[in-house]
Amino acid sequence: MNGITTRLHWTNQPYKWHVNEGEEVFAVLSGRVEMRFKENGQEQSTVLEAGDIFHASVGTEHIVHPIGEARILVVEREGSV
């Protein structure tokens, strides 16, 4: 989609802290996910349920921690981590 990739992750494992070059959107399709992110150097977190969406703006350091098994749709710039 014109430089955008869409992936479905089906996992029970956390990813790693990272920063994308572009924006990133996470849509939880099933399960629960703890999304950890840093704003102004402070770590914060929110729990996402099925149907919830999280938007990581450019430069937002973040990590996804599934709570059990989860299916997550990720939309991001092509070539992102």
JOKAFEN-V148631 format. One record per backbone hydrogen bond with DSSP energy under -0.5 kcal/mol. NH is the residue of the N-H (numbers start at 0). CO is the residue of the C=O. If there is no record, write none. Layout:
BEGIN
nh: <NH | NH>
co: <CO | CO>
END
This chain:
BEGIN
nh: <3 | 4 | 6 | 8 | 8 | 10 | 10 | 14 | 17 | 23 | 24 | 25 | 26 | 27 | 28 | 28 | 29 | 31 | 32 | 33 | 34 | 34 | 35 | 35 | 36 | 37 | 38 | 41 | 43 | 45 | 47 | 47 | 50 | 51 | 53 | 55 | 55 | 56 | 58 | 59 | 60 | 61 | 62 | 64 | 65 | 66 | 67 | 69 | 70 | 71 | 71 | 72 | 73 | 73 | 74 | 75 | 76 | 77 | 79>
co: <0 | 75 | 73 | 6 | 71 | 8 | 69 | 63 | 61 | 55 | 74 | 53 | 72 | 51 | 26 | 70 | 70 | 66 | 47 | 64 | 32 | 45 | 33 | 62 | 43 | 60 | 41 | 38 | 36 | 34 | 32 | 45 | 27 | 48 | 25 | 23 | 53 | 54 | 19 | 56 | 58 | 17 | 35 | 33 | 63 | 31 | 65 | 10 | 29 | 8 | 69 | 26 | 6 | 71 | 24 | 4 | 22 | 2 | 76>
END
